[in-house]
Structure formats: C-alpha cells, structure tokens
Amino acid sequence: MFADEEIARLRSFPEISREELIRFFTLTAADVEFIDPGRGRGPADPA
C-alpha cells in the first residue's frame, strides 16, 4: 500500500530543533500548578 520511503518516513520521528523542544516541552506556571497543586490537595484518605 505504501512505498518503502513512505513507510520509513511514517515510522521515524521528525527533526526538531532545540528551540522547538524548549517551546513545546517547558512547563508554564499554570502547568506546574495543575500537576502539583500543593500540600493537602492529594487524594482523600480512605477512612
């Protein structure tokens, strides 16, 4: 169905620059707050 070149391209990762890595994978303050809301905000104690 696909040519060998197309299969190779689909199975590979795209080239990404250092700037793109930083832009897409750096957490904002809002991201950090969502992930780690702080003390006392964890799962409830099963009593």
mmCIF file of the N, C-alpha and C atoms, coordinates in Angstrom:
data_MODEL
# 
_entry.id   MODEL 
# 
loop_
_atom_site.group_PDB 
_atom_site.id 
_atom_site.type_symbol 
_atom_site.label_atom_id 
_atom_site.label_alt_id 
_atom_site.label_comp_id 
_atom_site.label_asym_id 
_atom_site.label_entity_id 
_atom_site.label_seq_id 
_atom_site.pdbx_PDB_ins_code 
_atom_site.Cartn_x 
_atom_site.Cartn_y 
_atom_site.Cartn_z 
_atom_site.occupancy 
_atom_site.B_iso_or_equiv 
_atom_site.pdbx_formal_charge 
_atom_site.auth_seq_id 
_atom_site.auth_comp_id 
_atom_site.auth_asym_id 
_atom_site.auth_atom_id 
_atom_site.pdbx_PDB_model_num 
ATOM 1   N N  . MET A 1 1  ? 0.822   -1.193 0.000  1.00 0.00 ? 1  MET A N  1 
ATOM 2   C CA . MET A 1 1  ? 0.000   0.000  0.000  1.00 0.00 ? 1  MET A CA 1 
ATOM 3   C C  . MET A 1 1  ? 0.872   1.264  0.000  1.00 0.00 ? 1  MET A C  1 
ATOM 4   N N  . PHE A 1 2  ? 1.950   1.267  0.804  1.00 0.00 ? 2  PHE A N  1 
ATOM 5   C CA . PHE A 1 2  ? 2.859   2.413  0.847  1.00 0.00 ? 2  PHE A CA 1 
ATOM 6   C C  . PHE A 1 2  ? 4.204   2.026  0.248  1.00 0.00 ? 2  PHE A C  1 
ATOM 7   N N  . ALA A 1 3  ? 4.858   2.993  -0.327 1.00 0.00 ? 3  ALA A N  1 
ATOM 8   C CA . ALA A 1 3  ? 6.220   2.768  -0.831 1.00 0.00 ? 3  ALA A CA 1 
ATOM 9   C C  . ALA A 1 3  ? 7.169   2.678  0.360  1.00 0.00 ? 3  ALA A C  1 
ATOM 10  N N  . ASP A 1 4  ? 8.317   2.031  0.159  1.00 0.00 ? 4  ASP A N  1 
ATOM 11  C CA . ASP A 1 4  ? 9.286   1.864  1.246  1.00 0.00 ? 4  ASP A CA 1 
ATOM 12  C C  . ASP A 1 4  ? 9.699   3.200  1.861  1.00 0.00 ? 4  ASP A C  1 
ATOM 13  N N  . GLU A 1 5  ? 9.853   4.226  1.037  1.00 0.00 ? 5  GLU A N  1 
ATOM 14  C CA . GLU A 1 5  ? 10.242  5.555  1.547  1.00 0.00 ? 5  GLU A CA 1 
ATOM 15  C C  . GLU A 1 5  ? 9.148   6.145  2.433  1.00 0.00 ? 5  GLU A C  1 
ATOM 16  N N  . GLU A 1 6  ? 7.906   5.953  2.055  1.00 0.00 ? 6  GLU A N  1 
ATOM 17  C CA . GLU A 1 6  ? 6.791   6.464  2.849  1.00 0.00 ? 6  GLU A CA 1 
ATOM 18  C C  . GLU A 1 6  ? 6.702   5.742  4.200  1.00 0.00 ? 6  GLU A C  1 
ATOM 19  N N  . ILE A 1 7  ? 6.903   4.439  4.191  1.00 0.00 ? 7  ILE A N  1 
ATOM 20  C CA . ILE A 1 7  ? 6.872   3.671  5.441  1.00 0.00 ? 7  ILE A CA 1 
ATOM 21  C C  . ILE A 1 7  ? 7.993   4.129  6.355  1.00 0.00 ? 7  ILE A C  1 
ATOM 22  N N  . ALA A 1 8  ? 9.179   4.317  5.815  1.00 0.00 ? 8  ALA A N  1 
ATOM 23  C CA . ALA A 1 8  ? 10.314  4.786  6.611  1.00 0.00 ? 8  ALA A CA 1 
ATOM 24  C C  . ALA A 1 8  ? 10.017  6.154  7.212  1.00 0.00 ? 8  ALA A C  1 
ATOM 25  N N  . ARG A 1 9  ? 9.425   7.043  6.438  1.00 0.00 ? 9  ARG A N  1 
ATOM 26  C CA . ARG A 1 9  ? 9.088   8.382  6.934  1.00 0.00 ? 9  ARG A CA 1 
ATOM 27  C C  . ARG A 1 9  ? 8.025   8.311  8.021  1.00 0.00 ? 9  ARG A C  1 
ATOM 28  N N  . LEU A 1 10 ? 7.020   7.471  7.853  1.00 0.00 ? 10 LEU A N  1 
ATOM 29  C CA . LEU A 1 10 ? 5.946   7.353  8.828  1.00 0.00 ? 10 LEU A CA 1 
ATOM 30  C C  . LEU A 1 10 ? 6.422   6.723  10.142 1.00 0.00 ? 10 LEU A C  1 
ATOM 31  N N  . ARG A 1 11 ? 7.423   5.881  10.075 1.00 0.00 ? 11 ARG A N  1 
ATOM 32  C CA . ARG A 1 11 ? 7.931   5.202  11.272 1.00 0.00 ? 11 ARG A CA 1 
ATOM 33  C C  . ARG A 1 11 ? 9.023   5.994  11.986 1.00 0.00 ? 11 ARG A C  1 
ATOM 34  N N  . SER A 1 12 ? 9.478   7.076  11.419 1.00 0.00 ? 12 SER A N  1 
ATOM 35  C CA . SER A 1 12 ? 10.563  7.855  12.015 1.00 0.00 ? 12 SER A CA 1 
ATOM 36  C C  . SER A 1 12 ? 10.002  9.075  12.755 1.00 0.00 ? 12 SER A C  1 
ATOM 37  N N  . PHE A 1 13 ? 10.850  9.662  13.568 1.00 0.00 ? 13 PHE A N  1 
ATOM 38  C CA . PHE A 1 13 ? 10.486  10.883 14.272 1.00 0.00 ? 13 PHE A CA 1 
ATOM 39  C C  . PHE A 1 13 ? 10.926  12.078 13.445 1.00 0.00 ? 13 PHE A C  1 
ATOM 40  N N  . PRO A 1 14 ? 10.149  13.144 13.455 1.00 0.00 ? 14 PRO A N  1 
ATOM 41  C CA . PRO A 1 14 ? 10.558  14.330 12.697 1.00 0.00 ? 14 PRO A CA 1 
ATOM 42  C C  . PRO A 1 14 ? 11.750  15.011 13.371 1.00 0.00 ? 14 PRO A C  1 
ATOM 43  N N  . GLU A 1 15 ? 12.527  15.718 12.582 1.00 0.00 ? 15 GLU A N  1 
ATOM 44  C CA . GLU A 1 15 ? 13.616  16.507 13.131 1.00 0.00 ? 15 GLU A CA 1 
ATOM 45  C C  . GLU A 1 15 ? 13.016  17.681 13.897 1.00 0.00 ? 15 GLU A C  1 
ATOM 46  N N  . ILE A 1 16 ? 13.532  17.938 15.085 1.00 0.00 ? 16 ILE A N  1 
ATOM 47  C CA . ILE A 1 16 ? 13.025  19.045 15.888 1.00 0.00 ? 16 ILE A CA 1 
ATOM 48  C C  . ILE A 1 16 ? 14.226  19.796 16.456 1.00 0.00 ? 16 ILE A C  1 
ATOM 49  N N  . SER A 1 17 ? 14.161  21.106 16.390 1.00 0.00 ? 17 SER A N  1 
ATOM 50  C CA . SER A 1 17 ? 15.288  21.926 16.838 1.00 0.00 ? 17 SER A CA 1 
ATOM 51  C C  . SER A 1 17 ? 15.252  22.096 18.358 1.00 0.00 ? 17 SER A C  1 
ATOM 52  N N  . ARG A 1 18 ? 16.352  22.572 18.896 1.00 0.00 ? 18 ARG A N  1 
ATOM 53  C CA . ARG A 1 18 ? 16.457  22.833 20.334 1.00 0.00 ? 18 ARG A CA 1 
ATOM 54  C C  . ARG A 1 18 ? 15.397  23.847 20.769 1.00 0.00 ? 18 ARG A C  1 
ATOM 55  N N  . GLU A 1 19 ? 15.202  24.877 19.969 1.00 0.00 ? 19 GLU A N  1 
ATOM 56  C CA . GLU A 1 19 ? 14.207  25.905 20.298 1.00 0.00 ? 19 GLU A CA 1 
ATOM 57  C C  . GLU A 1 19 ? 12.799  25.324 20.354 1.00 0.00 ? 19 GLU A C  1 
ATOM 58  N N  . GLU A 1 20 ? 12.490  24.433 19.406 1.00 0.00 ? 20 GLU A N  1 
ATOM 59  C CA . GLU A 1 20 ? 11.167  23.796 19.409 1.00 0.00 ? 20 GLU A CA 1 
ATOM 60  C C  . GLU A 1 20 ? 11.001  22.886 20.621 1.00 0.00 ? 20 GLU A C  1 
ATOM 61  N N  . LEU A 1 21 ? 12.054  22.162 20.974 1.00 0.00 ? 21 LEU A N  1 
ATOM 62  C CA . LEU A 1 21 ? 11.992  21.318 22.173 1.00 0.00 ? 21 LEU A CA 1 
ATOM 63  C C  . LEU A 1 21 ? 11.673  22.155 23.410 1.00 0.00 ? 21 LEU A C  1 
ATOM 64  N N  . ILE A 1 22 ? 12.376  23.260 23.550 1.00 0.00 ? 22 ILE A N  1 
ATOM 65  C CA . ILE A 1 22 ? 12.153  24.131 24.704 1.00 0.00 ? 22 ILE A CA 1 
ATOM 66  C C  . ILE A 1 22 ? 10.746  24.708 24.677 1.00 0.00 ? 22 ILE A C  1 
ATOM 67  N N  . ARG A 1 23 ? 10.298  25.159 23.520 1.00 0.00 ? 23 ARG A N  1 
ATOM 68  C CA . ARG A 1 23 ? 8.973   25.773 23.414 1.00 0.00 ? 23 ARG A CA 1 
ATOM 69  C C  . ARG A 1 23 ? 7.855   24.783 23.727 1.00 0.00 ? 23 ARG A C  1 
ATOM 70  N N  . PHE A 1 24 ? 7.948   23.566 23.233 1.00 0.00 ? 24 PHE A N  1 
ATOM 71  C CA . PHE A 1 24 ? 6.863   22.609 23.386 1.00 0.00 ? 24 PHE A CA 1 
ATOM 72  C C  . PHE A 1 24 ? 6.903   21.827 24.692 1.00 0.00 ? 24 PHE A C  1 
ATOM 73  N N  . PHE A 1 25 ? 8.074   21.715 25.330 1.00 0.00 ? 25 PHE A N  1 
ATOM 74  C CA . PHE A 1 25 ? 8.190   20.853 26.491 1.00 0.00 ? 25 PHE A CA 1 
ATOM 75  C C  . PHE A 1 25 ? 8.572   21.575 27.778 1.00 0.00 ? 25 PHE A C  1 
ATOM 76  N N  . THR A 1 26 ? 8.533   22.895 27.794 1.00 0.00 ? 26 THR A N  1 
ATOM 77  C CA . THR A 1 26 ? 8.767   23.658 29.016 1.00 0.00 ? 26 THR A CA 1 
ATOM 78  C C  . THR A 1 26 ? 7.411   23.953 29.652 1.00 0.00 ? 26 THR A C  1 
ATOM 79  N N  . LEU A 1 27 ? 7.290   23.600 30.923 1.00 0.00 ? 27 LEU A N  1 
ATOM 80  C CA . LEU A 1 27 ? 6.023   23.816 31.619 1.00 0.00 ? 27 LEU A CA 1 
ATOM 81  C C  . LEU A 1 27 ? 5.869   25.271 32.025 1.00 0.00 ? 27 LEU A C  1 
ATOM 82  N N  . THR A 1 28 ? 4.663   25.777 31.870 1.00 0.00 ? 28 THR A N  1 
ATOM 83  C CA . THR A 1 28 ? 4.353   27.120 32.345 1.00 0.00 ? 28 THR A CA 1 
ATOM 84  C C  . THR A 1 28 ? 3.998   27.034 33.824 1.00 0.00 ? 28 THR A C  1 
ATOM 85  N N  . ALA A 1 29 ? 3.877   28.172 34.479 1.00 0.00 ? 29 ALA A N  1 
ATOM 86  C CA . ALA A 1 29 ? 3.487   28.192 35.894 1.00 0.00 ? 29 ALA A CA 1 
ATOM 87  C C  . ALA A 1 29 ? 2.118   27.538 36.074 1.00 0.00 ? 29 ALA A C  1 
ATOM 88  N N  . ALA A 1 30 ? 1.209   27.754 35.138 1.00 0.00 ? 30 ALA A N  1 
ATOM 89  C CA . ALA A 1 30 ? -0.124  27.141 35.213 1.00 0.00 ? 30 ALA A CA 1 
ATOM 90  C C  . ALA A 1 30 ? -0.036  25.629 35.065 1.00 0.00 ? 30 ALA A C  1 
ATOM 91  N N  . ASP A 1 31 ? 0.848   25.143 34.207 1.00 0.00 ? 31 ASP A N  1 
ATOM 92  C CA . ASP A 1 31 ? 1.042   23.695 34.048 1.00 0.00 ? 31 ASP A CA 1 
ATOM 93  C C  . ASP A 1 31 ? 1.535   23.075 35.353 1.00 0.00 ? 31 ASP A C  1 
ATOM 94  N N  . VAL A 1 32 ? 2.535   23.715 35.961 1.00 0.00 ? 32 VAL A N  1 
ATOM 95  C CA . VAL A 1 32 ? 3.098   23.203 37.210 1.00 0.00 ? 32 VAL A CA 1 
ATOM 96  C C  . VAL A 1 32 ? 2.037   23.209 38.304 1.00 0.00 ? 32 VAL A C  1 
ATOM 97  N N  . GLU A 1 33 ? 1.249   24.237 38.389 1.00 0.00 ? 33 GLU A N  1 
ATOM 98  C CA . GLU A 1 33 ? 0.189   24.318 39.398 1.00 0.00 ? 33 GLU A CA 1 
ATOM 99  C C  . GLU A 1 33 ? -0.843  23.211 39.191 1.00 0.00 ? 33 GLU A C  1 
ATOM 100 N N  . PHE A 1 34 ? -1.156  22.900 37.951 1.00 0.00 ? 34 PHE A N  1 
ATOM 101 C CA . PHE A 1 34 ? -2.115  21.841 37.651 1.00 0.00 ? 34 PHE A CA 1 
ATOM 102 C C  . PHE A 1 34 ? -1.549  20.481 38.055 1.00 0.00 ? 34 PHE A C  1 
ATOM 103 N N  . ILE A 1 35 ? -0.274  20.255 37.760 1.00 0.00 ? 35 ILE A N  1 
ATOM 104 C CA . ILE A 1 35 ? 0.358   18.974 38.067 1.00 0.00 ? 35 ILE A CA 1 
ATOM 105 C C  . ILE A 1 35 ? 0.590   18.815 39.560 1.00 0.00 ? 35 ILE A C  1 
ATOM 106 N N  . ASP A 1 36 ? 1.048   19.862 40.228 1.00 0.00 ? 36 ASP A N  1 
ATOM 107 C CA . ASP A 1 36 ? 1.393   19.811 41.651 1.00 0.00 ? 36 ASP A CA 1 
ATOM 108 C C  . ASP A 1 36 ? 0.639   20.916 42.380 1.00 0.00 ? 36 ASP A C  1 
ATOM 109 N N  . PRO A 1 37 ? -0.618  20.685 42.707 1.00 0.00 ? 37 PRO A N  1 
ATOM 110 C CA . PRO A 1 37 ? -1.428  21.749 43.304 1.00 0.00 ? 37 PRO A CA 1 
ATOM 111 C C  . PRO A 1 37 ? -1.021  22.123 44.719 1.00 0.00 ? 37 PRO A C  1 
ATOM 112 N N  . GLY A 1 38 ? -0.162  21.375 45.344 1.00 0.00 ? 38 GLY A N  1 
ATOM 113 C CA . GLY A 1 38 ? 0.310   21.748 46.671 1.00 0.00 ? 38 GLY A CA 1 
ATOM 114 C C  . GLY A 1 38 ? -0.168  20.794 47.744 1.00 0.00 ? 38 GLY A C  1 
ATOM 115 N N  . ARG A 1 39 ? 0.312   21.050 48.911 1.00 0.00 ? 39 ARG A N  1 
ATOM 116 C CA . ARG A 1 39 ? 0.023   20.203 50.056 1.00 0.00 ? 39 ARG A CA 1 
ATOM 117 C C  . ARG A 1 39 ? -1.476  20.228 50.386 1.00 0.00 ? 39 ARG A C  1 
ATOM 118 N N  . GLY A 1 40 ? -1.989  19.049 50.740 1.00 0.00 ? 40 GLY A N  1 
ATOM 119 C CA . GLY A 1 40 ? -3.383  18.967 51.157 1.00 0.00 ? 40 GLY A CA 1 
ATOM 120 C C  . GLY A 1 40 ? -4.372  18.832 50.005 1.00 0.00 ? 40 GLY A C  1 
ATOM 121 N N  . ARG A 1 41 ? -3.874  18.757 48.793 1.00 0.00 ? 41 ARG A N  1 
ATOM 122 C CA . ARG A 1 41 ? -4.792  18.678 47.659 1.00 0.00 ? 41 ARG A CA 1 
ATOM 123 C C  . ARG A 1 41 ? -4.738  17.307 47.006 1.00 0.00 ? 41 ARG A C  1 
ATOM 124 N N  . GLY A 1 42 ? -4.128  16.329 47.680 1.00 0.00 ? 42 GLY A N  1 
ATOM 125 C CA . GLY A 1 42 ? -3.987  14.994 47.119 1.00 0.00 ? 42 GLY A CA 1 
ATOM 126 C C  . GLY A 1 42 ? -5.240  14.172 47.281 1.00 0.00 ? 42 GLY A C  1 
ATOM 127 N N  . PRO A 1 43 ? -5.160  12.878 47.012 1.00 0.00 ? 43 PRO A N  1 
ATOM 128 C CA . PRO A 1 43 ? -6.317  12.002 47.149 1.00 0.00 ? 43 PRO A CA 1 
ATOM 129 C C  . PRO A 1 43 ? -6.819  11.963 48.597 1.00 0.00 ? 43 PRO A C  1 
ATOM 130 N N  . ALA A 1 44 ? -8.108  11.806 48.747 1.00 0.00 ? 44 ALA A N  1 
ATOM 131 C CA . ALA A 1 44 ? -8.704  11.762 50.086 1.00 0.00 ? 44 ALA A CA 1 
ATOM 132 C C  . ALA A 1 44 ? -8.297  10.487 50.804 1.00 0.00 ? 44 ALA A C  1 
ATOM 133 N N  . ASP A 1 45 ? -8.171  10.559 52.132 1.00 0.00 ? 45 ASP A N  1 
ATOM 134 C CA . ASP A 1 45 ? -7.861  9.380  52.940 1.00 0.00 ? 45 ASP A CA 1 
ATOM 135 C C  . ASP A 1 45 ? -9.044  8.445  52.961 1.00 0.00 ? 45 ASP A C  1 
ATOM 136 N N  . PRO A 1 46 ? -8.816  7.158  52.625 1.00 0.00 ? 46 PRO A N  1 
ATOM 137 C CA . PRO A 1 46 ? -9.934  6.213  52.757 1.00 0.00 ? 46 PRO A CA 1 
ATOM 138 C C  . PRO A 1 46 ? -10.102 5.855  54.229 1.00 0.00 ? 46 PRO A C  1 
ATOM 139 N N  . ALA A 1 47 ? -11.199 6.242  54.799 1.00 0.00 ? 47 ALA A N  1 
ATOM 140 C CA . ALA A 1 47 ? -11.408 6.010  56.243 1.00 0.00 ? 47 ALA A CA 1 
ATOM 141 C C  . ALA A 1 47 ? -12.356 4.893  56.518 1.00 0.00 ? 47 ALA A C  1 
# 
